Amino acid sequence: MWQIWLIIAGVCLIIEIMTVGFLIFWFSIGALLAMIVSFFTSNIIIQTTVFVISSTILIFATKPFVKKFARQKDSVQTNVYSSIGKIGIVTQDIDSIHSIGQVKVDGEIWSAIGMDDINIPQGTQVEIKEIKGVKAIVAPIKK
């Protein structure tokens, strides 16, 4: 019976290698513990119980430890989404009805429309509220 537990452990390790989580590994360890128990008893119920209990204990006991070291850093907005919240200046009158207008933000020219379909004159400072496709949705900065 120990061969079956060894195969289960190997399959779990292969699955763990193919996944990004750190969960299936503990089933592999549980299978190895069940394999050790199989040397002392041939009772499949005892072996399976050792497998289930040890795997469960290992998962819950190591979860806080794994979270501590696998903590996700706050994601950094890149590319287009890094422009949201930045201040720019209107270089061409923004007419939201006709969907024309431009703003300059960090040296880049963006096609823009006003938030809530408002028109914004040239020279007004605006904040980029969101990006829809290739257009920046902007709102004038109130002084």
C-alpha positions as CSV (number, residue, x, y, z in Angstrom):
1,M,0.0,0.0,0.0
2,W,2.9,2.3,0.6
3,Q,3.5,2.5,-3.2
4,I,0.1,4.1,-3.7
5,W,0.8,6.8,-1.1
6,L,4.2,7.5,-2.7
7,I,2.5,7.8,-6.1
8,I,-0.1,10.2,-4.6
9,A,2.7,12.3,-3.1
10,G,4.5,12.5,-6.4
11,V,1.3,13.4,-8.3
12,C,0.6,16.2,-5.7
13,L,4.1,17.5,-6.1
14,I,3.8,17.6,-9.9
15,I,0.4,19.4,-9.6
16,E,2.0,21.9,-7.1
17,I,4.8,22.6,-9.6
18,M,2.1,23.5,-12.2
19,T,0.1,25.8,-10.0
20,V,1.0,29.2,-8.5
21,G,-0.6,28.5,-5.0
22,F,1.1,26.8,-2.1
23,L,-1.7,24.3,-1.2
24,I,-1.2,21.0,-2.9
25,F,2.2,20.6,-1.4
26,W,0.7,19.8,2.0
27,F,-1.4,17.0,0.5
28,S,1.9,15.6,-0.7
29,I,3.3,15.7,2.8
30,G,0.1,14.2,4.1
31,A,0.5,11.3,1.6
32,L,4.1,10.8,2.8
33,L,2.9,10.6,6.4
34,A,0.2,8.1,5.4
35,M,2.9,6.1,3.6
36,I,5.0,5.9,6.8
37,V,1.9,4.8,8.7
38,S,1.3,2.1,6.1
39,F,4.5,0.4,7.2
40,F,3.0,-0.1,10.6
41,T,-0.6,-1.0,9.7
42,S,-2.4,-2.2,6.7
43,N,-5.7,-0.6,7.8
44,I,-6.6,1.7,4.9
45,I,-9.0,3.7,7.2
46,I,-6.2,4.6,9.6
47,Q,-3.9,5.5,6.7
48,T,-6.6,7.7,5.0
49,T,-7.4,9.3,8.4
50,V,-3.7,10.2,8.9
51,F,-3.6,11.6,5.3
52,V,-6.7,13.8,5.8
53,I,-5.9,15.0,9.3
54,S,-2.2,15.8,8.7
55,S,-3.0,17.6,5.4
56,T,-5.6,19.7,7.0
57,I,-3.4,20.6,10.0
58,L,-0.5,21.5,7.8
59,I,-2.7,23.7,5.6
60,F,-4.2,25.6,8.5
61,A,-1.0,25.8,10.5
62,T,1.1,27.2,7.7
63,K,-1.4,29.5,6.2
64,P,-0.4,32.6,8.4
65,F,3.2,31.8,7.8
66,V,2.8,31.6,4.0
67,K,0.7,34.8,3.9
68,K,3.4,36.6,5.8
69,F,6.1,35.8,3.3
70,A,3.9,35.7,0.2
71,R,2.3,39.1,0.9
72,Q,1.3,40.9,-2.2
73,K,2.8,44.3,-2.5
74,D,0.4,47.1,-3.3
75,S,0.1,47.1,-7.0
76,V,1.7,50.0,-8.9
77,Q,-0.4,51.5,-11.6
78,T,1.5,51.5,-14.9
79,N,1.0,52.6,-18.5
80,V,-2.3,54.3,-19.1
81,Y,-3.7,53.9,-15.6
82,S,-0.8,55.7,-14.1
83,S,-2.1,58.9,-15.6
84,I,-5.3,58.8,-13.5
85,G,-5.3,61.6,-10.9
86,K,-2.6,63.6,-12.6
87,I,-3.0,67.3,-13.4
88,G,-2.9,68.6,-17.0
89,I,-3.7,71.6,-19.0
90,V,-6.3,71.9,-21.8
91,T,-4.5,72.6,-25.1
92,Q,-7.6,72.5,-27.3
93,D,-11.1,73.4,-26.1
94,I,-12.9,70.4,-24.8
95,D,-16.4,69.9,-26.4
96,S,-17.8,66.8,-24.8
97,I,-20.9,66.8,-27.1
98,H,-18.8,66.5,-30.2
99,S,-16.1,64.5,-28.4
100,I,-13.2,66.9,-29.3
101,G,-10.5,68.4,-27.2
102,Q,-7.0,67.7,-25.9
103,V,-5.1,68.0,-22.7
104,K,-1.3,67.9,-22.0
105,V,-0.3,65.7,-19.1
106,D,3.4,65.1,-18.3
107,G,4.4,66.1,-21.8
108,E,1.9,63.8,-23.5
109,I,-1.1,65.0,-25.5
110,W,-4.3,63.1,-24.8
111,S,-7.7,63.3,-26.5
112,A,-10.1,64.3,-23.8
113,I,-13.7,64.8,-22.9
114,G,-15.2,66.5,-19.9
115,M,-16.6,64.6,-17.1
116,D,-20.5,64.8,-17.0
117,D,-20.4,66.1,-20.5
118,I,-19.1,69.6,-19.6
119,N,-17.2,71.9,-21.9
120,I,-13.8,73.1,-20.8
121,P,-12.0,76.1,-22.3
122,Q,-8.3,76.0,-23.4
123,G,-5.8,76.9,-20.7
124,T,-7.9,75.4,-17.9
125,Q,-6.1,73.1,-15.4
126,V,-7.8,69.7,-15.3
127,E,-7.5,66.4,-13.4
128,I,-7.7,63.1,-15.2
129,K,-10.5,61.1,-13.5
130,E,-10.5,58.0,-15.7
131,I,-9.4,56.6,-19.1
132,K,-12.0,55.2,-21.5
133,G,-10.3,53.7,-24.6
134,V,-8.0,56.4,-25.9
135,K,-9.7,59.4,-24.3
136,A,-9.0,60.9,-20.9
137,I,-12.1,61.8,-18.9
138,V,-11.2,65.1,-17.2
139,A,-12.7,67.6,-14.7
140,P,-11.6,71.1,-14.1
141,I,-9.7,71.8,-10.9
142,K,-11.7,74.2,-8.7
143,K,-9.5,77.0,-7.3
